[in-house]
């Protein structure tokens, strides 16, 4: 499965990057490809390209603040999750996404 994700938190510091790392770690542990963009206090990092969006099976977005450039994900399967839940429950989230996508086929 190919996953793209965007993380951001209200302060744009610790949780933005903790969530990105948790999501990447959980996805890789399950054998998935992933790219995570952070929208932190220092701006956009590791920006996801439109080509990467086009081939992604699912998009994971954090919900705590308004994210920039979300229109590029229109038409994709999107999972929205709070930043704290993503930090704490990334492995469970990945398992639920796998299950949901499997049941769609």
Secondary structure, 3 states (H helix, E strand, C coil): CEEEEEECCCCCCHHHHHHHHHHHHHHHHCCCEEEEEEEECCEEECCCCHHHHHHCCEEEEECCCCCCCHHHHCCCCEEEECHHHHHHHHHHHHHHHHHHHHHHC
